Amino acid sequence: MFNPSREQVRQLFFDTWRKYRQKEILSGIENIALEVILLHPEYQEMLDNSERYRDKNYFPEMGETNPFLHMSMHIAIKEQLSIDQPVGIRKKFELLLKKTGNEHDATHLIIECLAEMLWQAQRNQTPPDAQIYFDCLDKWIGKLDQ
């Protein structure tokens, strides 16, 4: 299993954006990263300035969103959907997509639930629990029904 470092993940996004802007050929993962970058124009200026942002820390308690983490979560969701892992995630996504009418909005709801599951696993020092993930998704599906 590929487990990139923080630096490798950030470099992937910087390199992908640079190659795209210079009309260079992208690898498979770079094509996926580019799809995510293009969905987030608010991060593109940052990606033009790797020296300034390569080592920047983002603090949620200060209201900061880590753009690299956010874009990485998009990639993780794309991978989960492509292989339906955990089993049933694709069906939950399809329900969210129907209710939101927008792939990006549906993905952001899934990201919230993935982040919740990972946070709880980290806090409790346990493996990620798909039931927590799916319970969170079911809450969103229920809220969107109202």
C-alpha angles and dihedrals in degrees: 000000000000112000108178123195123242089258093051093050093049092046090053091058094044093047093045093052093046092049092047092050091048091046093241124154114271128215122233096269090042089056089054091046090050092054088056094045091052089054088057111053088164089072099045097086089052090052089056089062108054095158092060098041105031093093101022115134120218121208118202090196086063091051094256123145116211102229092198092053091045094051091044090054089054089054091047091052091049089053093047091051093047092058099025091238121184085037109254098028091111091055091049090049091051090052091049091046091053091050098044097035088214129089094209093051091047090050091051090055090051090048090055090054094044089051091049092051092048092046091052092047091051094045093048094037091233134124115273110278116219090201090064088049094050094043089055091048091049090053090055092047089051093047091051090053091062 
